[in-house]
């Protein structure tokens, strides 16, 4: 596979999706999901200019941070986070999966000990599927309000959502609802939000058309050339 070719193709698709709705492609960040990637593939991603990488599991992410460092690479945790793993999360630039108050309390405690403000996204279960993590959409506003009031060492940057596994066009209503919720919370609470993380390999173009500012791409970056 030629990862550099795949990266260029995905960036081209991002630019095309932005052009269709009059957006600047610089508004959309590409996050490479490296859950199933080898270290060699991660090296190739970085060489191809992808410097925002996302891992689903804390332990694998910590090992990758030690292997590749954190200076030129921004590491995100995109998978579900257990409270007993928070102590290992010091070097994440962004945690996408804050979805319950007990986890917020643990993150606040640890971030205070680390002497930093931990950037996070509030995860919302926009699809309503039992198998997916995240807050109910109706609970996200009050949760975000409470975070802002009670957790000075946590900085929310926006929302993260996952659409159901359906045809790309069928994801549009979910992404549109997520953008509307994002804007409602941002402006109601006067928050300095800038990240709406939504869209994966199968539906990221629709997500961009509906307002995503960060897309999480895995398989499309590791596709064999046809």
FENQUIFEN-V606846 format. One record per residue. PHI is phi in whole degrees, 0 to 359 (none if undefined). PSI is psi in degrees with one decimal (* if undefined). NEAR is the number of other ideal C-beta (glycine too) atoms within 10 Angstrom. Layout:
PHI;PSI;NEAR + PHI;PSI;NEAR
This chain:
none;151.4;12 + 247;98.3;13 + 296;-36.5;22 + 299;-39.1;14 + 295;-42.9;12 + 296;-40.7;22 + 299;-45.7;21 + 297;-39.7;13 + 296;-46.1;15 + 295;-42.1;21 + 297;-35.8;17 + 295;-40.3;11 + 294;-37.3;16 + 299;-46.4;23 + 297;-40.3;16 + 294;-42.0;12 + 297;-41.2;22 + 297;-42.1;18 + 298;-35.1;11 + 296;-26.5;11 + 241;14.2;10 + 72;30.3;6 + 259;157.2;18 + 276;124.8;9 + 299;-19.7;15 + 291;-11.0;8 + 282;-12.1;14 + 244;123.2;22 + 263;143.6;16 + 261;120.1;19 + 252;124.9;23 + 271;123.0;26 + 274;115.7;23 + 251;19.4;25 + 308;-44.0;13 + 255;7.9;10 + 276;147.8;20 + 279;165.6;10 + 299;-36.4;12 + 297;-40.7;9 + 293;-36.7;16 + 296;-42.2;19 + 304;-42.8;14 + 292;-37.6;20 + 300;-47.9;24 + 297;-42.0;16 + 297;-28.5;11 + 276;3.0;18 + 96;12.5;11 + 264;115.0;22 + 239;10.5;15 + 242;112.6;17 + 239;142.3;23 + 236;134.5;24 + 241;148.5;22 + 272;-30.5;18 + 246;135.9;15 + 299;-47.9;21 + 297;-43.3;10 + 296;-38.2;13 + 297;-43.9;25 + 299;-41.8;18 + 296;-39.9;13 + 292;-39.3;19 + 300;-41.4;18 + 293;-35.4;10 + 285;-43.8;10 + 252;-13.1;18 + 83;175.3;11 + 236;5.3;14 + 279;-47.9;6 + 260;-5.3;8 + 237;133.6;17 + 260;119.7;15 + 259;130.4;22 + 244;144.0;25 + 262;117.1;23 + 251;-8.2;28 + 266;172.6;19 + 299;141.8;17 + 243;124.5;27 + 275;147.5;10 + 299;-32.9;14 + 285;-4.5;9 + 257;-3.9;17 + 299;-33.3;20 + 299;-17.5;13 + 264;5.4;16 + 259;15.5;20 + 302;-36.5;16 + 263;7.8;14 + 286;131.9;24 + 289;-35.1;14 + 209;133.5;23 + 252;120.2;24 + 273;-7.9;29 + 238;39.0;21 + 280;114.8;24 + 220;10.5;23 + 201;155.1;16 + 289;-35.3;14 + 300;-39.5;8 + 293;-39.2;20 + 299;-42.0;21 + 298;-41.9;15 + 291;-40.6;19 + 297;-40.5;22 + 298;-44.4;18 + 298;-48.0;14 + 292;-42.7;18 + 298;-36.5;22 + 298;-42.2;15 + 294;-35.6;11 + 283;-13.7;14 + 71;39.4;8 + 217;165.2;13 + 259;119.8;13 + 274;121.3;23 + 284;134.6;18 + 218;162.4;27 + 244;145.0;25 + 275;122.1;27 + 272;129.0;26 + 240;134.2;27 + 275;81.9;19 + 288;-23.2;27 + 274;-17.8;19 + 75;12.6;11 + 280;136.2;13 + 298;-30.5;6 + 284;-12.0;7 + 260;146.0;17 + 277;167.0;16 + 126;158.8;24 + 288;153.6;21 + 294;140.5;12 + 308;-37.7;19 + 291;-15.2;9 + 264;-9.5;14 + 291;-35.3;24 + 295;-50.5;16 + 294;-36.9;11 + 298;-45.0;20 + 294;-37.4;22 + 298;-43.6;14 + 293;-39.7;12 + 302;-46.9;22 + 297;-33.3;15 + 276;-34.0;9 + 245;-7.7;12 + 234;80.8;22 + 293;-17.7;12 + 262;9.2;16 + 243;129.3;20 + 244;111.1;18 + 283;136.7;24 + 250;-10.7;21 + 154;-148.9;24 + 238;154.7;27 + 233;133.9;28 + 221;160.8;29 + 231;130.2;24 + 280;161.7;26 + 293;160.2;14 + 279;85.0;12 + 226;178.3;12 + 306;145.4;10 + 308;-46.4;14 + 296;-29.7;10 + 288;-12.1;13 + 279;-13.9;25 + 305;-46.7;16 + 299;-33.5;12 + 290;-43.9;22 + 293;-36.7;24 + 295;-42.4;16 + 298;-40.1;17 + 296;-42.2;28 + 296;-41.8;19 + 296;-39.8;13 + 294;-43.6;20 + 304;-49.2;25 + 292;-37.6;13 + 297;-46.5;13 + 293;-45.3;23 + 304;-48.3;18 + 277;-30.3;10 + 295;-41.3;11 + 264;-5.6;15 + 66;40.0;8 + 271;150.4;18 + 270;59.0;9 + 278;146.8;21 + 215;4.3;11 + 232;122.4;20 + 241;99.8;27 + 270;106.9;28 + 200;148.5;31 + 104;129.6;32 + 233;-168.1;20 + 305;-36.7;16 + 275;-13.4;16 + 216;14.2;26 + 292;-27.8;26 + 293;-40.3;20 + 296;-42.2;22 + 301;-41.2;30 + 295;-42.5;27 + 299;-27.3;17 + 263;3.5;24 + 118;5.3;20 + 302;141.4;29 + 249;-7.2;21 + 213;129.4;27 + 242;141.5;26 + 254;104.3;24 + 245;125.3;24 + 244;-82.5;18 + 303;-35.0;12 + 297;-21.0;18 + 273;-14.4;23 + 242;18.4;20 + 289;138.1;15 + 290;142.8;7 + 293;138.5;8 + 274;*;3
